[in-house]
Amino acid sequence: MKKYVAYGIGAALVDTEIKVTDEELAAMQVDKGMMTLVDEARQAQLLAHLEGHLVKASHASGGSAGNSMIATAQFGGPTFMSCKVAADADGDIYLADLAAAGVDHGLNGARAPGTTGKCLVLITADAERSMNTFLGVSETLSTAELDPEAIAASEYLYIEGYLVTSPTGLAAAVKAREIAQAAGVKTSLSFSDPGMVEFFREGMAQIVGDGLDLVFCNEAEALGWGDTDNLDVAIEKLKRVARTFVITRGAAGALTWDGEELADIPPHKVHAVDSNGAGDMFAGAFLYAITRGEDFPTAGRFASLAAGKIVANYGPRLAAADYPALRAEFFGD
């Protein structure tokens, strides 16, 4: 039995969510449904434009891998997170959220000067989220933040695909995969965003290396990786680089491939208000389920239920008490 079920690596961000209209997105020249990297000045410009809007989930820790590791831990699977925060108030918030969720990390000593990363999440009436991210010190996340002992003590390594945007982050992702493979730890990767596959394909291929144990992606990312508009073709191309994988499909549910069988996972029907964090929750819940011994279809159904709960609420995660309640509802324990 390993100490951790998963070891995550990714950007540490503090989210601010604001409800906007499609017209406002267009006026601000924000790409809908995408993650766009911005500098601090551009983020401030957007916030000034949106002054007076209703803000939801302000000052909640975010970041893709962080959200997933928190979810896995809250369901009952111990996790570890490698990330980088500054010695500022947002860094304090981020580490406090990890601690509250029971996620271990290696940031107990001196923190870097500078600014902790921030993500401005713009939510439209159709529940789509458009993210404008200032990475701050997360842009310099590097191999120095890796903990080889914690990786070796984990069942899965979970890599956030957003790391391809930073040279040092990419190097850290590749090194983490190499450490995990040398230690016999299973490797997993989230493609994170269609733009990561489209514009950083070479870096993503470096993370993939000779192949991974598990890939998480949505349908757009799968099609982008396969360079096709045919999902069946994309699935066959994913099989070349991943021994197992999950493709989330929004309102159409998900597909899981356990290495032998492709299973169609039905969606959990909800009234969607905010898709921020849905994919992260799906991955975190799925990792929890498979590391407790569930098969892929069962893990997929649990992850679909958990992701449905997220999109029915504002913010990237649930209230702490909701995780054990959801686990009990589904698994009966």
Residue pairs with C-beta under 8 A, 6 or more apart in sequence:
2 153
2 154
2 155
3 78
3 150
3 153
3 154
4 78
4 79
4 80
4 104
4 150
4 153
4 154
4 155
5 72
5 77
5 78
5 79
5 154
5 155
5 156
5 287
5 288
5 291
6 68
6 69
6 72
6 77
6 79
6 80
6 154
6 155
6 156
6 157
6 158
6 188
6 287
6 291
7 79
7 80
7 81
7 82
7 147
7 150
7 151
7 153
7 154
7 156
7 157
7 158
7 176
7 180
7 185
8 65
8 66
8 68
8 69
8 79
8 80
8 81
8 82
8 158
8 159
8 160
9 65
9 81
9 82
9 83
9 141
9 145
9 146
9 157
9 158
9 159
9 160
9 163
9 172
9 173
9 176
10 63
10 64
10 65
10 66
10 81
10 82
10 83
10 141
10 159
10 160
10 162
10 163
11 63
11 64
11 65
11 66
11 83
11 117
11 133
11 135
11 138
11 141
11 160
11 162
11 163
11 169
12 61
12 63
12 66
12 83
12 84
12 85
12 91
12 94
12 116
12 117
12 138
13 61
13 62
13 63
13 66
13 94
13 116
13 117
13 118
13 119
13 133
13 135
13 138
14 59
14 60
14 61
14 62
14 90
14 93
14 94
14 116
14 117
14 118
14 119
15 57
15 58
15 59
15 60
15 61
15 62
15 118
15 119
15 121
15 276
15 315
15 316
16 47
16 55
16 57
16 58
16 59
16 118
16 119
16 120
16 121
17 55
17 56
17 57
17 58
17 60
17 121
17 122
17 123
17 129
17 274
17 276
17 314
17 315
18 50
18 53
18 54
18 55
18 56
18 120
18 121
18 122
18 123
19 53
19 54
19 56
19 122
19 123
19 124
20 50
20 53
20 122
20 123
20 124
21 124
21 125
22 32
22 124
22 125
24 49
24 50
24 122
25 32
25 122
25 124
25 130
27 49
28 46
28 49
30 36
30 46
30 122
30 130
30 132
31 130
32 124
32 128
32 130
33 128
33 129
33 130
34 130
34 131
34 193
34 194
34 195
35 131
35 133
35 162
35 192
35 193
35 195
35 196
36 130
36 131
36 132
36 133
36 195
37 133
37 134
37 135
37 165
38 46
38 132
38 133
38 134
39 134
40 115
40 134
40 136
42 132
42 134
43 118
43 120
43 132
43 134
46 120
46 132
47 120
50 122
56 123
56 274
56 314
56 315
57 121
57 314
57 315
57 316
59 90
59 93
60 97
60 315
60 316
60 317
61 70
61 93
61 94
61 97
61 98
62 119
62 121
62 276
62 277
62 316
63 83
63 117
63 119
63 138
63 160
64 160
64 161
64 162
64 190
64 192
64 279
64 280
65 81
65 83
65 158
65 159
65 160
65 190
65 280
66 81
66 83
66 94
66 98
66 103
67 277
67 280
67 281
67 284
67 316
67 317
68 158
68 190
68 280
68 281
68 283
68 284
68 287
69 79
69 80
69 81
69 98
69 101
69 103
69 158
69 284
70 79
70 97
70 98
70 101
70 103
70 284
70 317
71 280
71 281
71 283
71 284
71 285
71 288
71 306
71 317
71 323
72 79
72 284
72 285
72 287
72 288
73 79
73 101
73 102
73 103
74 101
74 102
74 317
74 318
74 320
74 323
74 324
75 284
75 285
75 288
75 323
75 324
75 326
75 327
76 288
76 292
76 323
76 324
76 327
77 287
77 288
77 291
77 292
78 102
78 104
79 103
79 104
80 103
80 104
80 105
80 106
80 147
80 150
80 153
80 154
81 98
81 103
81 104
81 105
82 105
82 106
82 141
82 145
82 146
82 147
82 150
82 172
82 176
83 94
83 105
83 107
83 138
83 141
83 145
84 107
84 112
84 137
84 138
84 140
84 141
84 145
85 91
85 94
85 95
85 107
85 111
85 112
85 116
85 117
85 137
85 138
86 111
86 112
86 113
86 114
86 115
86 116
86 136
86 137
87 110
87 111
87 112
87 113
88 114
88 115
88 116
90 115
90 116
90 118
91 111
91 116
94 116
95 105
95 107
98 104
98 105
100 320
101 320
104 150
106 145
106 147
106 150
112 137
112 140
114 136
114 137
115 134
115 136
115 137
116 136
116 137
116 138
117 133
117 134
117 135
117 136
117 137
117 138
117 139
118 133
118 134
118 136
119 131
119 132
119 133
119 134
120 131
120 132
120 133
121 129
121 130
121 131
121 276
122 129
122 130
122 131
122 132
123 129
123 273
123 274
123 276
123 314
124 130
126 272
127 272
127 273
127 274
127 275
127 311
128 275
129 274
129 275
129 276
131 276
135 165
135 166
138 166
138 169
139 166
139 168
139 169
140 166
140 168
141 163
141 166
141 168
141 169
141 172
142 168
142 169
142 171
142 172
143 168
143 171
143 172
143 175
145 172
146 172
146 175
146 176
146 179
148 179
148 183
151 157
151 176
151 179
151 180
151 183
151 185
152 179
152 180
152 183
152 185
154 180
154 185
155 185
155 186
155 291
156 185
156 186
156 187
156 188
156 213
156 214
156 287
156 291
157 176
157 177
157 179
157 180
157 185
157 186
157 187
157 188
158 188
158 189
158 190
158 283
158 287
159 173
159 176
159 177
159 187
159 188
159 189
159 190
159 207
160 173
160 190
160 192
161 189
161 190
161 191
161 192
161 193
161 196
161 197
161 204
161 207
162 169
162 192
162 193
162 196
163 169
163 170
163 172
163 173
163 207
164 170
164 173
164 196
164 200
164 203
164 204
164 207
165 196
165 200
170 203
170 206
170 207
173 207
174 206
174 207
174 209
177 187
177 207
177 209
177 212
178 209
179 185
180 186
180 187
181 187
186 213
186 214
187 212
187 213
187 214
188 212
188 213
188 214
188 215
188 216
188 287
189 207
189 208
189 212
189 214
189 215
189 216
190 215
190 216
190 217
190 279
190 280
190 283
191 197
191 204
191 215
191 216
191 217
191 218
191 221
191 222
191 224
191 225
192 221
193 221
194 218
194 220
194 221
194 224
196 204
196 221
197 204
197 217
197 221
197 224
197 225
198 224
204 225
208 241
208 242
211 240
211 241
211 242
211 243
212 241
212 242
212 243
213 242
213 243
213 244
214 242
214 243
214 244
214 245
214 246
215 238
215 241
215 242
215 244
215 245
215 246
216 245
216 246
216 248
216 279
216 282
216 283
216 286
217 225
217 238
217 245
217 246
217 247
217 248
218 247
218 248
218 249
218 250
218 279
219 231
219 247
219 248
219 249
219 250
219 252
222 231
222 234
222 235
222 238
222 247
223 229
223 230
223 231
223 234
225 234
225 237
225 238
226 233
226 234
226 235
226 236
226 237
226 238
227 237
228 234
228 237
231 247
234 247
235 247
235 255
235 257
235 262
238 245
238 247
238 257
239 245
239 257
242 257
243 259
244 256
244 257
244 258
244 259
244 296
245 256
245 257
246 254
246 255
246 256
246 257
246 282
246 283
246 286
246 296
246 300
246 303
247 254
247 255
247 256
248 254
248 278
248 279
248 282
248 307
249 255
249 267
250 267
250 275
251 267
251 272
252 267
253 264
253 265
253 266
253 267
253 304
254 265
254 267
254 282
254 300
254 303
254 304
255 262
255 263
255 264
255 265
256 262
256 263
256 265
256 296
256 297
256 299
256 300
257 263
257 296
258 295
258 296
261 296
263 296
263 297
263 300
265 297
265 300
265 301
265 303
265 304
266 301
266 304
267 304
267 308
268 304
268 305
268 307
268 308
268 309
269 308
270 308
270 309
270 311
270 312
271 312
272 311
272 312
273 311
273 312
273 313
273 314
274 310
274 311
274 313
274 314
274 315
275 311
276 315
276 316
277 310
277 315
277 316
277 317
278 307
278 310
278 311
279 307
280 316
281 303
281 306
281 307
281 309
281 310
281 316
281 317
282 303
282 304
282 306
282 307
283 303
284 306
285 299
285 302
285 303
285 305
285 306
285 307
286 299
286 300
286 302
286 303
288 302
289 298
289 299
289 302
289 303
290 296
290 299
294 302
301 330
302 330
302 331
305 326
305 329
305 330
306 326
309 318
309 322
309 326
310 316
310 317
310 318
318 326
327 333
